[in-house]
Amino acid sequence: MDLALLHSFVVLAEHRHFGQAAELLSITQPALTKQLQRLEERLGGLLIERDTRHFALTPAGRVLLESARALLHQAEQASRRVGLALEGKAGLLRIGFGIANLSAGLGALLREFRLAFPQVEVELQDMSTPAQLEALANEQLDVGFVRLPVTHPGLAAIPYLQERLIIAHPESIPSQSLAGFAQQPFVATRKEISTTFRDHLLTTCQAAGFVPRIVQEASEVLTILHLVGAGFGVALVPQSCSVMTVPHVAYSDTGVAEASWSIGLVYRQGEADPLVDNFVSLALEVGPGH
């Protein structure tokens, strides 16, 4: 269906006068008549009554008017969205994140991005670092927030956040460095949820001089904190999670340098995607440390 012919028909039908419609369309009246005839030939029937001195649509013309308005509106919306997409202002942005990133600073960035680009649909996927890197390489994610360093070929990484593990412990136990908790049972994130997080927990404890005795596992940080509050043990959690107020839980610093790590903003290198470019630019503008 020729959208130009439909547009001419709608203008004519709404103004009910060939001369006025032709003037609005910036064409001659004979040219408008030819457009109408061409449209009628393609559809196989008359759209405007020919046997009356007054302008009147045929039943087919009334049906077409309703459908044409809808089609033209859809075409206009599609054209607008394509234009926004070409500028990186519309479309779908798939973002991967890990266990601590939302609290550590990603949440603030997402709020700023949604304000700046309200037409963009953001899809968040909670994934471990290895899973994010694989998804980025397979074009199943557009950007990710992962533990650094990243050595995956074809991916660019920008240091973005700093995070560290802290000790969550029952408030009945005095605050102390990690070494002081060596004899306590530990509650930990399930290894299948994030092998990198579990490995970091072990590395941090080993730096404090002991191997943790893990007696309970859970999938969510909030569940872990409630288990700590119930006296099941102590836990290492991201510092950003300390904003969670859980009854009977206190927080202490580990006193171990190995507790810290860097989180990078990662995306496919050399790929022309205005949407990703806009997100990265905003992240660098408003993000921590920038």
Stockholm file with secondary structure:
# STOCKHOLM 1.0

chainA/1-290         MDLALLHSFVVLAEHRHFGQAAELLSITQPALTKQLQRLEERLGGLLIERDTRHFALTPAGRVLLESARALLHQAEQASRRVGLALEGKAGLLRIGFGIANLSAGLGALLREFRLAFPQVEVELQDMSTPAQLEALANEQLDVGFVRLPVTHPGLAAIPYLQERLIIAHPESIPSQSLAGFAQQPFVATRKEISTTFRDHLLTTCQAAGFVPRIVQEASEVLTILHLVGAGFGVALVPQSCSVMTVPHVAYSDTGVAEASWSIGLVYRQGEADPLVDNFVSLALEVGPGH
#=GR chainA/1-290 SS CCHHHHHHHHHHHHHTCHHHHHHHHTSCHHHHHHHHHHHHHHHTSCSBCSSCSSCCBCHHHHHHHHHHHHHHHHHHHHHHHHHHHHTTSSEEEEEEECTTHIIIIIHHHHHHHHHHCTTEEEEEEECCHHHHHHHHHTTSCSEEEEESCCCCTTEEEEEEEEEEEEEEEETTSCCCCGGGGTTSEEEEECTTTCHHHHHHHHHHHHHTTCCCEEEEEESSHHHHHHHHHTTSCBEEEEGGGGGSCCTTEEEEECCCGGGEEEEEEEEETTCCCHHHHHHHHHHHHHSTTC
#=GC SS_cons         CCHHHHHHHHHHHHHTCHHHHHHHHTSCHHHHHHHHHHHHHHHTSCSBCSSCSSCCBCHHHHHHHHHHHHHHHHHHHHHHHHHHHHTTSSEEEEEEECTTHIIIIIHHHHHHHHHHCTTEEEEEEECCHHHHHHHHHTTSCSEEEEESCCCCTTEEEEEEEEEEEEEEEETTSCCCCGGGGTTSEEEEECTTTCHHHHHHHHHHHHHTTCCCEEEEEESSHHHHHHHHHTTSCBEEEEGGGGGSCCTTEEEEECCCGGGEEEEEEEEETTCCCHHHHHHHHHHHHHSTTC
//
